[in-house]
Amino acid sequence: MSLKETNESLSDRIKRLLSYVKSDSTSRWRLFDYNNVEIGAQEYLGGVYKAEKDAVKNADYGAMWMLAAITGDRVLKNSRLPYALNFKLAQQNLKDSFLMGAAAGQYYLYKSKRFTEEWGPYSEPMATAYYLLMDIGNVLLFEPENRELKKSLSLAANWLLGKMHKNGRWEIAYKNDSHDPLLPDEYDYRPTFYGLLVAYKILKDQRFLDGAIKGADWFVENAVKNGYYLGVCGDTRFAPDFATGQSAQALLDLYETTGIEKYKNAAIDVAQIYTTSIYSHPIPSMLQKK
């Protein structure tokens, strides 16, 4: 902390975020026609499966809506959020009966007009928890009466609940063409259950809370107690990453909802493991490192 130099206030940083999002040049904001609906997203310059340098995506939906709410900025409200919202609704699979309600993919390829994941043509239950249930849940905090969003949330939650195995676990992903599990030799050691908790908090459907509890019980017994975790970035067979840290918050939220102590204790165990995994460099100082 002694090395930290804080020269900018939080308000000024928020203003910089607003300027970045509003500027077409810095945000690389683009509009596209998708099934006669105009969707908006940012250009993505990284590699994406079968992309032709045409991948776009959006992130941090809750932050976008919160920024609009606290600033009242008209450009953000009128020229960004409506098209980002259309992008989110278009991101849900409504064509494939097996994947009906799931996230169609994090990225949109505008040349071929389709959604895909970064590392291949597959669909993850965790991605549905992320890009539909959590993102839509965040937007509903600011637009609680939006019926279309609630419908999409319900569809995603029912898909996630329907794909849960009887013991409370999920597959890591399904191949889009055959619907077979992508990695049948591995388990989903990630907080996928949290998507159902989000759905319960908004829709008040007991089935979703029961599903979240069942999924969390499997996660505690098989992931937390064994120290087994997977990541969400998709590289190297889903190598562990920040999803482990997010597991701690998911368990804490479930503890606050249910009052069941084992979820709080499990959250502490996860946090301890995650802390040891990220603290792998020398203590910061002005000394040159070898």
C-alpha positions in Angstrom: 0.0 0.0 0.0 3.0 2.3 0.6 3.8 2.1 -3.1 0.3 3.1 -4.2 -0.2 6.5 -5.7 -3.8 7.6 -5.9 -3.9 10.7 -8.0 -7.5 10.4 -9.4 -10.8 10.4 -7.5 -13.5 7.8 -8.0 -15.7 10.4 -9.6 -13.1 11.3 -12.2 -12.5 7.6 -13.0 -16.3 7.1 -13.5 -16.3 10.2 -15.8 -13.4 8.6 -17.8 -15.4 5.4 -18.1 -18.4 7.4 -19.4 -16.3 9.2 -22.0 -14.8 5.9 -23.1 -18.2 4.2 -23.6 -19.7 7.3 -25.4 -16.9 7.6 -27.9 -17.1 5.5 -31.0 -13.4 5.6 -31.5 -12.3 4.5 -28.1 -15.1 2.0 -27.5 -15.1 0.8 -31.1 -18.9 0.6 -30.9 -20.7 -0.8 -33.9 -24.3 -1.5 -34.9 -25.5 -4.5 -36.9 -28.7 -5.8 -38.4 -29.6 -9.2 -36.9 -32.9 -10.8 -37.9 -34.3 -7.3 -38.6 -33.3 -6.1 -35.2 -30.5 -3.6 -34.7 -27.9 -4.8 -32.1 -24.9 -3.0 -30.8 -21.5 -4.2 -29.5 -17.8 -3.4 -29.3 -15.3 -4.7 -31.8 -13.2 -7.5 -30.3 -9.6 -7.6 -31.5 -8.6 -11.0 -30.0 -8.8 -14.4 -31.6 -12.2 -16.1 -31.9 -13.1 -19.5 -33.4 -13.6 -19.1 -37.2 -13.8 -15.3 -37.0 -12.7 -13.2 -39.9 -11.7 -10.2 -37.7 -15.4 -9.6 -37.3 -16.0 -10.6 -33.7 -17.9 -8.2 -31.4 -19.0 -8.5 -27.8 -20.3 -6.7 -24.8 -19.3 -7.0 -21.2 -20.3 -5.6 -17.8 -24.0 -5.1 -18.4 -24.6 -4.2 -14.8 -21.9 -1.5 -14.9 -23.4 0.0 -18.1 -26.8 0.3 -16.7 -25.5 1.6 -13.3 -23.4 4.2 -15.2 -26.4 5.4 -17.0 -28.5 5.5 -13.8 -26.0 7.6 -11.8 -25.0 10.0 -14.6 -28.4 10.3 -16.5 -26.3 10.6 -19.7 -28.6 10.8 -22.7 -26.1 9.4 -25.2 -25.6 6.3 -23.1 -29.3 5.8 -22.5 -30.4 6.5 -26.0 -27.5 5.4 -28.2 -25.9 2.5 -26.3 -28.2 0.7 -23.9 -31.1 -0.1 -26.2 -28.8 -1.7 -28.8 -26.8 -3.5 -26.1 -30.1 -4.8 -24.7 -31.0 -6.1 -28.2 -27.7 -7.8 -28.4 -28.3 -9.5 -25.1 -31.8 -10.8 -26.2 -30.3 -12.0 -29.5 -27.7 -13.9 -27.6 -30.2 -16.5 -26.4 -30.7 -19.7 -28.4 -34.3 -19.9 -29.6 -33.8 -22.3 -32.6 -32.3 -25.5 -31.3 -34.8 -27.6 -29.2 -32.0 -29.1 -27.1 -30.4 -25.7 -26.5 -33.6 -23.7 -26.3 -33.0 -20.9 -23.7 -29.2 -21.4 -23.5 -26.6 -18.7 -24.4 -25.8 -19.0 -28.1 -22.3 -17.7 -27.7 -20.4 -14.8 -26.1 -19.3 -13.4 -29.4 -21.2 -12.2 -32.5 -19.5 -12.7 -35.9 -21.2 -10.1 -38.1 -19.9 -11.4 -41.4 -21.6 -14.8 -40.9 -24.3 -13.3 -38.6 -24.0 -15.9 -35.9 -23.0 -16.2 -32.2 -20.1 -18.4 -31.1 -17.8 -19.1 -28.2 -14.1 -18.0 -28.3 -12.7 -21.6 -28.5 -15.3 -23.5 -30.5 -18.9 -24.4 -31.4 -20.1 -25.4 -28.0 -22.6 -24.3 -25.4 -21.9 -24.1 -21.7 -24.3 -24.1 -18.8 -21.9 -21.7 -17.1 -22.1 -19.4 -20.1 -25.9 -19.3 -19.7 -25.4 -18.5 -16.0 -23.0 -15.7 -17.0 -24.4 -14.1 -20.2 -28.1 -14.6 -19.6 -29.0 -15.1 -16.0 -26.5 -12.8 -14.4 -26.4 -10.1 -17.1 -30.2 -10.0 -17.4 -30.5 -10.1 -13.7 -28.3 -7.0 -13.4 -30.3 -5.1 -16.1 -33.5 -6.0 -14.3 -32.2 -4.2 -11.2 -32.6 -1.0 -13.2 -35.6 -2.1 -15.4 -37.6 -4.3 -13.0 -40.8 -4.1 -15.1 -39.2 -5.3 -18.4 -41.4 -8.3 -19.3 -39.2 -9.4 -22.2 -36.2 -9.6 -20.0 -38.1 -11.6 -17.4 -39.3 -14.0 -20.1 -35.7 -14.5 -21.3 -34.5 -15.0 -17.7 -37.1 -17.6 -17.1 -36.3 -19.5 -20.3 -32.6 -19.5 -19.4 -33.3 -20.6 -15.8 -35.5 -23.5 -17.0 -32.9 -24.6 -19.5 -30.2 -24.6 -16.8 -32.4 -26.4 -14.3 -33.3 -29.0 -17.0 -29.7 -29.7 -17.8 -28.7 -30.4 -14.2 -27.9 -34.0 -13.5 -29.8 -35.8 -10.7 -26.8 -35.5 -8.4 -26.6 -31.7 -8.9 -23.8 -31.3 -11.4 -23.7 -30.0 -14.9 -21.7 -30.9 -18.0 -18.9 -28.4 -18.8 -20.3 -27.9 -22.3 -22.3 -29.5 -25.1 -21.1 -29.7 -28.7 -23.6 -27.6 -30.8 -23.9 -30.1 -33.7 -24.3 -33.5 -31.8 -25.3 -32.2 -28.4 -22.8 -34.6 -26.8 -20.8 -33.5 -23.8 -17.7 -31.6 -24.9 -15.4 -33.0 -22.1 -17.2 -36.2 -20.8 -14.1 -37.1 -18.7 -14.2 -33.9 -16.6 -16.7 -32.3 -14.2 -18.0 -28.7 -14.0 -16.1 -27.4 -10.9 -17.5 -23.9 -11.3 -20.3 -21.9 -9.6 -22.9 -22.7 -12.3 -25.5 -23.0 -9.6 -25.4 -19.2 -9.0 -27.4 -18.6 -12.2 -30.4 -20.3 -10.6 -30.0 -18.3 -7.4 -30.2 -15.1 -9.5 -33.3 -16.4 -11.2 -34.9 -17.2 -7.8 -34.2 -13.7 -6.4 -35.9 -12.1 -9.3 -38.7 -14.5 -10.2 -39.3 -16.0 -6.7 -39.8 -19.5 -8.1 -38.9 -22.0 -5.5 -37.8 -24.5 -8.1 -34.8 -22.3 -8.9 -33.7 -22.0 -5.3 -34.0 -25.7 -4.8 -31.9 -26.2 -7.9 -29.3 -23.7 -6.7 -29.1 -25.6 -3.4 -28.7 -28.9 -5.1 -26.0 -27.6 -7.4 -24.2 -25.9 -4.6 -24.3 -29.1 -2.5 -22.6 -31.0 -5.3 -20.1 -28.2 -5.7 -19.2 -28.2 -2.0 -18.8 -32.0 -1.8 -16.9 -32.5 -5.1 -15.1 -29.2 -5.8 -14.5 -27.4 -2.5 -13.7 -30.4 -0.3 -11.3 -31.8 -2.8 -9.8 -28.5 -4.0 -10.9 -29.1 -7.6 -11.7 -26.1 -9.7 -12.1 -25.2 -13.4 -12.0 -21.9 -15.2 -14.3 -20.2 -17.6 -12.0 -18.8 -20.3 -12.0 -22.0 -22.3 -8.3 -22.4 -22.9 -6.3 -25.5 -21.9 -9.4 -27.5 -21.1 -10.8 -24.7 -19.0 -7.8 -24.2 -16.7 -8.7 -22.7 -13.3 -9.0 -18.9 -13.3 -11.0 -16.1 -11.6 -14.1 -18.3 -11.6 -12.7 -19.9 -8.4 -12.8 -16.5 -6.7 -16.4 -16.0 -8.0 -17.3 -19.3 -6.4 -16.7 -17.8 -3.0 -19.2 -14.9 -3.6 -21.7 -17.3 -5.0 -21.6 -19.4 -1.9 -21.8 -16.3 0.3 -24.9 -15.2 -1.5 -26.5 -18.6 -1.1 -25.6 -18.5 2.6 -27.3 -15.1 2.9 -30.4 -16.4 1.2 -30.7 -19.7 3.1 -28.8 -19.2 6.4 -27.1 -22.6 5.9 -23.7 -22.3 7.6 -21.9 -24.9 5.4 -22.1 -22.4 2.4 -20.4 -19.7 4.5 -17.7 -22.2 5.6 -17.2 -23.4 2.0 -16.9 -19.8 0.8 -14.1 -19.2 3.3 -12.3 -22.4 2.1 -12.6 -21.3 -1.5 -11.3 -17.8 -0.7 -8.3 -19.3 1.1 -7.4 -21.5 -1.9 -7.9 -18.7 -4.3 -5.7 -16.3 -2.3 -2.8 -18.8 -2.3 -3.1 -19.3 -6.1 -2.8 -15.6 -7.0 -0.2 -14.7 -4.4 2.7 -16.1 -6.4 5.1 -13.1 -6.9 7.5 -11.4 -4.5 6.2 -8.7 -2.2 6.1 -5.4 -4.1 9.0 -3.1 -3.5 11.3 -0.7 -5.4 14.0 -3.4 -5.4 14.9 -4.9 -8.8 13.5 -8.4 -9.1 15.8 -11.2 -10.4 
